[in-house]
Amino acid sequence: MSIKTNNTKSLIKIVSIPLIALLFLTITSCSTDETQTVTNFTNLVMSDEFDTEGAPNSALWNYEIGTGNNGWGNNELQYYTDRTENIKVENGYLLISANKEDYNGSSYTSARITTQGLFEQTHGRFEARIRVPYGKGLWPAFWLLGSDCETNIWPQCGEIDIMEYLGDNPNTVFGSVHGPGYSAGEAITKDYTLENDRFDTGFHVFGIEWTKDYINYYVDDVLYQQITPEDVPGEWVFNNPFYIILNVAVGGNFPGAPNSETVFPQTMLVDYVRVYQQ
């Protein structure tokens, strides 16, 4: 979920954490002489289980409202609100819903929340269990942005996309980093595709394990990508605090506009967000 603007505005469910201390894997995204380090982060430092009905926890989440600058830098079509029609906690889930409606000059509404100024962390494991929506023009994301983006303008502040998804391609998600010299269409990215399954029909855990030396990307604890300082053509800008963003965009440069077959409303369900340190 790349941006081109500086407009940024507990009960714990039982979870199985893989008992991996240090493991080296070779996967298809690497050449045969490369290895990947998998580190286990087990010290839980932040968790939102979305167990309290109503608005998201104001101690953790801020709302971003409006259309941003140039559609949040991507020519997106939605107007972000804090209304219950677009965002609420219900039955143990966070619901972010995109609607087709005329609202403050826009033809669609949705929601975008961040932990900016409330929870920011350098390195660790960030993960969320999510069921994504379906339909052309939908662009849900779970991502991190450098906490200094208001003064250190994007992409210099850095962006880590843990999960991006195009609503008309329900088998595939993307993981990316953006920084100086490798942003927007030049981001370092890789996709992960489900075999004989879809991301919109069930929940999946999307996560990263992030250290000063690498960022590992996971879907359901399957490691599918590692990005290191040697992999980026510019400065490595991922050793500073970042904050979390959850949103569902509509339209924009990446997914294109909805079409006549896109059914609204469409909702992203988030079961939990958890952050660990070593």
Residue, then its C-alpha position, 0 to 999 in steps of 0.5 A: m500500500s504505497i503512499k506518495t504523501n506525508n498525510t498520516k495521520s485484552l484478552i489473548k486467544i490461544v495461538s500456536i507459535p512454531l517452536i523454531a529457535l534457529l533454522f535455515l531454509t532454502i526456498t524457490s525465491c532464492s538461488t541455490d547458494e542462498t539461505q534464509t534465517v528464521t528466528n522465533f519471536t515469542n515475547l508478546v508486546m502488543s495484542d488487539e484481539f478485538d473482543t470489545e464490541g463497538a469502536p476500535n480500541s482508542a488506546l491503540w488505534n487512530y482513524e485517518i479521515g478523508t481522501g488524503n492528497n491525490g487519493w492517498g497518493n494512489n488516485e484511490l476513490q474512497y472517502y475514509t470515515d470513522r462511521t460504524e458503516n465502515i468500521k466496527v468491532e463485532n463478534g470478536y472481529l474488526l470489520i472494515s467495510a467498503n461501501k458504494e455511496d455518495y459521501n462528501g464528493s466521493s463515490y465510495t467509503s471505507a476506513r483506515i486505522t493506524t497505531q501512529g503515536l500509540f504503538e510504534q516499534t523497531h523490529g520484531r514479529f508483526e502478524a494479523r489473522i485476516r479474511v479479505p474481501y472479494g471484487k475488482g477494485l478492492w485493495p485491502a492491506f496490512w502494513l507498516l510505515g516509518s514513524d518519522c514520515e511526517t518529517n522524513i517524507w515517503p519513501q525515505c521514511g520506509e514502508i513495509d507491506i506485510m499483506e496487500y491483495l487485489g480483490d479480483n485475484p483471490n488466490t494471491v497476496f503480496g509482500s513488499v518494501h518501499g524505500p529511497g530508490y525502490s518505491a511504488g512500481e520499483a518496490i522490492t516485492k514478491d507474491y504468494t499464491l494459494e494452491n486450490d484455495r482463496f484468501d477471501t473464503g477463510f482466515h489466514v495469518f500474515g506476518i513478518e519477522w523483522t531484524k536489522d539484517y532482514i525482513n522475512y515474510y510469512v503466510d500461515d507460517v510458511l516463509y516465502q520471501q526474505i529481503t535484506p539490505e543487499d537486496v535493495p538498490g538504495e538505502w536500508v531504512f528499516n532500523n527505526p520505529f514503524y507503526i501499523i496500518l489496516n485499511v481497505a482502499v477502493g480503486g487507485n493505480f494498483p487495482g483499478a476501479p471497481n466494475s459492474e461485477t463488484v458487489f458492495p458492501q465488501t468487508m475485511l475481517v481481522d481476528y487479531v493483531r499481535v506484535y512480538q519481540q525476541 
